[in-house]
Amino acid sequence: MENTRFKISQYACAVLLIVSSIALVAYQVVHIDDVAGGLLVYVAQAFLLAATV
């Protein structure tokens, strides 16, 4: 039971990281027409963390 709950929280965190990074990039592209370098670093780290899960 405990192991299943831990795995679900890991996968939920990974999905939220991917969704949040895509949403932030979409917001910047629509409103600013550019993607900042700091946001690219966040996206790279979010995808890396999600991939390791």
CNS distance restraints for C-alpha pairs under 8 A (distance, minus, plus):
assign (resid   1 and name CA) (resid   5 and name CA) 6.31 0.50 0.50
assign (resid   2 and name CA) (resid   6 and name CA) 6.25 0.50 0.50
assign (resid   3 and name CA) (resid   7 and name CA) 6.27 0.50 0.50
assign (resid   4 and name CA) (resid   8 and name CA) 6.20 0.50 0.50
assign (resid   5 and name CA) (resid   9 and name CA) 6.25 0.50 0.50
assign (resid   6 and name CA) (resid  10 and name CA) 6.23 0.50 0.50
assign (resid   7 and name CA) (resid  11 and name CA) 6.22 0.50 0.50
assign (resid   8 and name CA) (resid  12 and name CA) 6.02 0.50 0.50
assign (resid   9 and name CA) (resid  13 and name CA) 6.04 0.50 0.50
assign (resid  10 and name CA) (resid  14 and name CA) 6.26 0.50 0.50
assign (resid  10 and name CA) (resid  53 and name CA) 6.65 0.50 0.50
assign (resid  11 and name CA) (resid  15 and name CA) 6.17 0.50 0.50
assign (resid  11 and name CA) (resid  53 and name CA) 6.96 0.50 0.50
assign (resid  12 and name CA) (resid  16 and name CA) 6.12 0.50 0.50
assign (resid  13 and name CA) (resid  17 and name CA) 6.15 0.50 0.50
assign (resid  13 and name CA) (resid  50 and name CA) 7.83 0.50 0.50
assign (resid  14 and name CA) (resid  18 and name CA) 6.39 0.50 0.50
assign (resid  14 and name CA) (resid  46 and name CA) 7.94 0.50 0.50
assign (resid  14 and name CA) (resid  49 and name CA) 7.16 0.50 0.50
assign (resid  14 and name CA) (resid  50 and name CA) 4.44 0.50 0.50
assign (resid  14 and name CA) (resid  51 and name CA) 7.83 0.50 0.50
assign (resid  14 and name CA) (resid  53 and name CA) 6.85 0.50 0.50
assign (resid  15 and name CA) (resid  19 and name CA) 6.12 0.50 0.50
assign (resid  15 and name CA) (resid  50 and name CA) 7.23 0.50 0.50
assign (resid  16 and name CA) (resid  20 and name CA) 5.89 0.50 0.50
assign (resid  17 and name CA) (resid  21 and name CA) 6.15 0.50 0.50
assign (resid  17 and name CA) (resid  46 and name CA) 5.57 0.50 0.50
assign (resid  17 and name CA) (resid  47 and name CA) 7.36 0.50 0.50
assign (resid  17 and name CA) (resid  50 and name CA) 6.95 0.50 0.50
assign (resid  18 and name CA) (resid  22 and name CA) 6.23 0.50 0.50
assign (resid  18 and name CA) (resid  43 and name CA) 7.84 0.50 0.50
assign (resid  18 and name CA) (resid  46 and name CA) 6.39 0.50 0.50
assign (resid  18 and name CA) (resid  47 and name CA) 6.25 0.50 0.50
assign (resid  18 and name CA) (resid  50 and name CA) 7.11 0.50 0.50
assign (resid  19 and name CA) (resid  23 and name CA) 6.06 0.50 0.50
assign (resid  20 and name CA) (resid  24 and name CA) 6.10 0.50 0.50
assign (resid  21 and name CA) (resid  25 and name CA) 6.25 0.50 0.50
assign (resid  21 and name CA) (resid  42 and name CA) 7.27 0.50 0.50
assign (resid  21 and name CA) (resid  43 and name CA) 5.31 0.50 0.50
assign (resid  21 and name CA) (resid  46 and name CA) 7.02 0.50 0.50
assign (resid  22 and name CA) (resid  26 and name CA) 6.10 0.50 0.50
assign (resid  22 and name CA) (resid  43 and name CA) 7.74 0.50 0.50
assign (resid  23 and name CA) (resid  27 and name CA) 6.08 0.50 0.50
assign (resid  24 and name CA) (resid  28 and name CA) 6.26 0.50 0.50
assign (resid  24 and name CA) (resid  39 and name CA) 7.82 0.50 0.50
assign (resid  25 and name CA) (resid  29 and name CA) 6.12 0.50 0.50
assign (resid  25 and name CA) (resid  35 and name CA) 6.63 0.50 0.50
assign (resid  25 and name CA) (resid  39 and name CA) 7.38 0.50 0.50
assign (resid  26 and name CA) (resid  30 and name CA) 6.09 0.50 0.50
assign (resid  27 and name CA) (resid  31 and name CA) 6.05 0.50 0.50
assign (resid  27 and name CA) (resid  32 and name CA) 7.93 0.50 0.50
assign (resid  28 and name CA) (resid  32 and name CA) 5.19 0.50 0.50
assign (resid  28 and name CA) (resid  33 and name CA) 6.41 0.50 0.50
assign (resid  28 and name CA) (resid  34 and name CA) 6.24 0.50 0.50
assign (resid  28 and name CA) (resid  35 and name CA) 5.95 0.50 0.50
assign (resid  29 and name CA) (resid  33 and name CA) 4.36 0.50 0.50
assign (resid  29 and name CA) (resid  34 and name CA) 5.34 0.50 0.50
assign (resid  29 and name CA) (resid  35 and name CA) 6.27 0.50 0.50
assign (resid  35 and name CA) (resid  39 and name CA) 6.85 0.50 0.50
assign (resid  35 and name CA) (resid  40 and name CA) 7.22 0.50 0.50
assign (resid  36 and name CA) (resid  40 and name CA) 6.58 0.50 0.50
assign (resid  37 and name CA) (resid  41 and name CA) 6.46 0.50 0.50
assign (resid  38 and name CA) (resid  42 and name CA) 6.39 0.50 0.50
assign (resid  39 and name CA) (resid  43 and name CA) 6.15 0.50 0.50
assign (resid  40 and name CA) (resid  44 and name CA) 6.10 0.50 0.50
assign (resid  41 and name CA) (resid  45 and name CA) 6.19 0.50 0.50
assign (resid  42 and name CA) (resid  46 and name CA) 5.96 0.50 0.50
assign (resid  43 and name CA) (resid  47 and name CA) 6.10 0.50 0.50
assign (resid  44 and name CA) (resid  48 and name CA) 6.09 0.50 0.50
assign (resid  45 and name CA) (resid  49 and name CA) 6.05 0.50 0.50
assign (resid  46 and name CA) (resid  50 and name CA) 6.08 0.50 0.50
assign (resid  47 and name CA) (resid  51 and name CA) 5.98 0.50 0.50
assign (resid  48 and name CA) (resid  52 and name CA) 6.32 0.50 0.50
assign (resid  49 and name CA) (resid  53 and name CA) 6.51 0.50 0.50
